[in-house]
């Protein structure tokens, strides 16, 4: 097992992520590890009213940054409701490449707020074939979760429908 802090993924009982996170932090000194349980703020409609709620972004999983040795491994495994470390026969660290998007989302804290996109706002495409292109939002279909974005491509103005999740505030 490693001597440096690496990222590992713990599979845990769904719905118990915050409790398990607190118990891991009690079992291991806070300086020795970092535990992430990213949450997101959502707007849900219930009985005709819109409510702002918080949900775990990756239900059933925790991200753990620790210098994993046998002692720490067994301390973590003794925490109730932990199913397993992800990996084949032993805990397999997650590459920094794979962790970067998650760490970027959590850079301001573990609570990821509602995306603030609106008509007229300038946005950048963050994934897909148009990644890196910048355009203006023309319209938003909240039901279909799509935005019509106006781009300047090859000296021509084009309007393209994109999923809201692929555009980010610029």
Beta strands, then each sheet from edge to edge (+ up, - down):
strand 1: 6-12
strand 2: 33-36
strand 3: 39-46
strand 4: 49-56
strand 5: 61-66
strand 6: 82-85
strand 7: 111-112
strand 8: 122-125
strand 9: 134-141
strand 10: 146-153
strand 11: 156-163
strand 12: 167-169
sheet 1: 2+ 5- 1+ 6-
sheet 2: 4+ 3- 7-
sheet 3: 11+ 10- 9+ 8- 12+
end
